[in-house]
Amino acid sequence: MDGTLLDETGRVRDSNAQKIKQSGLPLTLVSARSPKEMQEAITALDLRGPQIAYNGGMIFEPLATGRKILSALPMPTTSAKQIITDIIERFPSTSVSYYDGADWYAERMDDNLRGEIAVSRLMPTFAPYQEVFERPRRIMKIMLIDFDASVMAQIHDFFATHDFPGINARSSNAAWLEITSAEAEKSRGIKHVLETEHLDTKDVAAFGDGQNDLPMLTMVGTPIVMANAAPAIKQVAKHITKSNVEDGVGYGMLHFLKA
């Protein structure tokens, strides 16, 4: 969603929503975001079918009130708790927050977290992680934010040299590192849609702009890459559409796809 469907303010522009609806094509959102963070876009586009959160870690259908969970792959609780403990102790400047189901928790407010709150327009619950983990939890994602490149490099080195069973750590951009279940892949969510809707990969298109979109882009018949994507991502594209601030998804659905 970020860098594809959403503009620089983290919203679906009205003009983009109009183009998407005009196309008459069904749309599934595939995102690293939580269901709550996806809800504004789901409402703007009036989506009804399966949606994919946490990089494929959760598949759900939006309802009039709430959502129906079709599939969820939380990471192992022991790994999640150990990661949170280690990062807080070793990297005190880094923002650490995490998602239990659809609920967002953070240790403290800090400058790194304020930007995420501004974009998502949601507020996490602030509580010491020791208290949070006193109850059984289903941790879907841990999010680490640090705009100090040297600190983030140390965090990457930390994950490269430590073994946390059942998890996958990946960057959505230079200042963010997102940890999910090792089984969570955007391509897994696409497979679910293909199976439930009885579709062939050649009949499906996907929009992407980042490294974590590559498994999804390479498994569909029509990979469409945003103009704002890196050159390496554009190499897998069948079409290059306009950027995320130029209604690229809506433009691509109208110009490259047929209902």
Protein Blocks (a to p, Z undefined) as FASTA:
>chain_A
ZZplpcfkopacfklmmmmmmnopacddddfbdfklmmmmmmmnopabdcdeehhpaccd
ddfehcddfbdcdddfklmmmmmmmmmmmmmmbccdddehjaccdfbdcfklmmmmmmno
pacddddfklmmmpccddfbdcdddfbfklmmmmmmmmmmpccehiacddfbfkbccddd
fklcfklmmmmmmmmnopafklpccddfbfklmmmmmmpmbdcddfkbcfklmmmpfbdc
ddfklommmmmmmmmpcZZ
